[in-house]
Structures are given as structure tokens and as C-alpha cells.
Amino acid sequence: MNILLFIVLGLAVFALMLALQMRWMISVALRRALTEKFGGLPSDIEYREGVADAGRRVSHTEIATHLNQTYPSQLGHLRLARRVSVYTLPVIIGLLVILRFGLEAF
């Protein structure tokens, strides 16, 4: 049982790391695309906010609207990565609690 839970824990940590990497890579790519269209630097705050707002149910700026219309597939991947990073952290914590206090594995 311990080995199975450690395997699930490893897969959950891998999924979290992959989701965080996806969020970072997609954000960088979208911000670079915005600099091609609007000029400026990829680190500008309006580009960061535009990528953060794109694909969410918030009042959109011009930048977020452009991203929603131009890059729907990439924003779908970003939404998936956001969901995975939100849901895997409690799973990891739960598995650690079960392994430590329930099964006394470490």
C-alpha cells in the first residue's frame, strides 16, 4: 500500500511540475506575441495582466480580448495547466498526510 501511495505521490508531483512549466512557457510565448503586435517589452505589466486575464471570466482589456480571439488553443492549454496546478497541490498534501500519519511511512 505504501509503495502504491508513493507512486501516486510521485505522479501528482510530476503533474504539478509539468503544469507549472506549461503555465510559464505559455505565458512567455503569449507575452512575446503581444510585443510583436503592440510593441514594448514582454515584461510590461499590461502584458502580464492581459495574459492573466485572458481565458477567464473577468472584464477584459484590449490585450486580453486580442489573446482570446487570436490564440484560443493556447489559452485552452493555459486553462488546463491552471486547473491542474490548483487541484494537484491539495492531492499532494493529502497524500503526504496519509503517508505520514495514517501509514507512518516516514
CORTAMO-V301698 format. One record per residue. N is the residue number from 1. RES is the residue in one small letter. SS is DSSP state (H for helix, E for strand, C for the rest). PSI is psi in degrees with one decimal (* if undefined). D_LAST is the distance of its C-alpha to the last C-alpha in Angstrom with 1 decimal. Layout:
# CORTAMO-V301698
n=N res=RES ss=SS psi=PSI d_last=D_LAST
n=N res=RES ss=SS psi=PSI d_last=D_LAST
This chain:
# CORTAMO-V301698
n=1 res=m ss=C psi=-41.5 d_last=13.6
n=2 res=n ss=H psi=-42.8 d_last=10.1
n=3 res=i ss=H psi=-41.1 d_last=12.1
n=4 res=l ss=H psi=-43.3 d_last=14.5
n=5 res=l ss=H psi=-34.5 d_last=12.4
n=6 res=f ss=H psi=-36.5 d_last=11.0
n=7 res=i ss=H psi=-44.1 d_last=14.7
n=8 res=v ss=H psi=-39.3 d_last=15.8
n=9 res=l ss=H psi=-43.4 d_last=13.6
n=10 res=g ss=H psi=-41.2 d_last=15.1
n=11 res=l ss=H psi=-38.2 d_last=18.5
n=12 res=a ss=H psi=-41.4 d_last=18.3
n=13 res=v ss=H psi=-41.1 d_last=17.5
n=14 res=f ss=H psi=-43.3 d_last=20.4
n=15 res=a ss=H psi=-40.2 d_last=22.6
n=16 res=l ss=H psi=-46.0 d_last=22.1
n=17 res=m ss=H psi=-40.0 d_last=22.9
n=18 res=l ss=H psi=-40.9 d_last=25.8
n=19 res=a ss=H psi=-40.9 d_last=27.2
n=20 res=l ss=H psi=-38.4 d_last=27.1
n=21 res=q ss=H psi=-41.6 d_last=28.9
n=22 res=m ss=H psi=-43.8 d_last=31.4
n=23 res=r ss=H psi=-44.1 d_last=32.1
n=24 res=w ss=H psi=-47.5 d_last=32.8
n=25 res=m ss=H psi=-43.0 d_last=34.9
n=26 res=i ss=H psi=-39.9 d_last=37.0
n=27 res=s ss=H psi=-43.9 d_last=37.6
n=28 res=v ss=H psi=-43.7 d_last=38.8
n=29 res=a ss=H psi=-41.6 d_last=41.0
n=30 res=l ss=H psi=-38.6 d_last=42.5
n=31 res=r ss=H psi=-34.7 d_last=43.2
n=32 res=r ss=H psi=-36.9 d_last=45.0
n=33 res=a ss=H psi=-35.9 d_last=47.0
n=34 res=l ss=H psi=-35.6 d_last=48.0
n=35 res=t ss=H psi=-31.4 d_last=49.3
n=36 res=e ss=H psi=-38.5 d_last=51.4
n=37 res=k ss=H psi=-47.9 d_last=52.9
n=38 res=f ss=H psi=-10.7 d_last=53.3
n=39 res=g ss=C psi=176.8 d_last=53.1
n=40 res=g ss=C psi=-161.6 d_last=51.1
n=41 res=l ss=C psi=150.7 d_last=47.7
n=42 res=p ss=C psi=-20.7 d_last=44.5
n=43 res=s ss=C psi=4.3 d_last=42.8
n=44 res=d ss=C psi=143.4 d_last=45.4
n=45 res=i ss=H psi=-34.5 d_last=44.1
n=46 res=e ss=H psi=-30.5 d_last=46.2
n=47 res=y ss=H psi=-40.0 d_last=44.7
n=48 res=r ss=H psi=-44.0 d_last=41.2
n=49 res=e ss=H psi=-37.8 d_last=42.1
n=50 res=g ss=H psi=-41.4 d_last=44.0
n=51 res=v ss=H psi=-38.6 d_last=41.1
n=52 res=a ss=H psi=-35.9 d_last=38.8
n=53 res=d ss=H psi=-25.5 d_last=41.5
n=54 res=a ss=C psi=134.8 d_last=42.4
n=55 res=g ss=C psi=1.5 d_last=41.3
n=56 res=r ss=C psi=166.7 d_last=40.5
n=57 res=r ss=C psi=74.1 d_last=42.7
n=58 res=v ss=C psi=169.6 d_last=44.0
n=59 res=s ss=C psi=123.9 d_last=47.5
n=60 res=h ss=C psi=145.1 d_last=47.8
n=61 res=t ss=C psi=179.1 d_last=49.5
n=62 res=e ss=H psi=-38.2 d_last=51.7
n=63 res=i ss=H psi=-46.2 d_last=48.9
n=64 res=a ss=H psi=-38.1 d_last=46.5
n=65 res=t ss=H psi=-42.7 d_last=49.4
n=66 res=h ss=H psi=-44.1 d_last=50.2
n=67 res=l ss=H psi=-41.6 d_last=46.7
n=68 res=n ss=H psi=-36.4 d_last=46.6
n=69 res=q ss=H psi=-33.7 d_last=49.9
n=70 res=t ss=H psi=-36.6 d_last=49.4
n=71 res=y ss=C psi=58.7 d_last=45.8
n=72 res=p ss=H psi=-33.4 d_last=44.7
n=73 res=s ss=H psi=-45.2 d_last=42.6
n=74 res=q ss=H psi=-36.3 d_last=40.6
n=75 res=l ss=H psi=-29.3 d_last=40.1
n=76 res=g ss=H psi=-41.1 d_last=38.8
n=77 res=h ss=H psi=-37.0 d_last=36.1
n=78 res=l ss=H psi=-40.3 d_last=35.4
n=79 res=r ss=H psi=-41.6 d_last=35.1
n=80 res=l ss=H psi=-44.0 d_last=32.7
n=81 res=a ss=H psi=-37.5 d_last=30.5
n=82 res=r ss=H psi=-45.3 d_last=30.6
n=83 res=r ss=H psi=-45.5 d_last=29.6
n=84 res=v ss=H psi=-42.1 d_last=26.7
n=85 res=s ss=H psi=-27.6 d_last=25.4
n=86 res=v ss=H psi=-39.9 d_last=25.8
n=87 res=y ss=H psi=-22.5 d_last=24.2
n=88 res=t ss=H psi=-27.1 d_last=21.2
n=89 res=l ss=H psi=-46.7 d_last=19.7
n=90 res=p ss=H psi=-31.6 d_last=19.3
n=91 res=v ss=H psi=-42.7 d_last=17.9
n=92 res=i ss=H psi=-45.4 d_last=15.1
n=93 res=i ss=H psi=-42.3 d_last=14.4
n=94 res=g ss=H psi=-43.7 d_last=14.6
n=95 res=l ss=H psi=-40.4 d_last=12.2
n=96 res=l ss=H psi=-40.6 d_last=9.5
n=97 res=v ss=H psi=-44.6 d_last=10.5
n=98 res=i ss=H psi=-44.6 d_last=10.6
n=99 res=l ss=H psi=-38.8 d_last=7.2
n=100 res=r ss=H psi=-52.4 d_last=5.8
n=101 res=f ss=H psi=-31.1 d_last=8.8
n=102 res=g ss=H psi=-46.7 d_last=10.5
n=103 res=l ss=C psi=-6.0 d_last=8.5
n=104 res=e ss=C psi=48.9 d_last=5.5
n=105 res=a ss=C psi=-23.7 d_last=3.8
n=106 res=f ss=C psi=* d_last=0.0
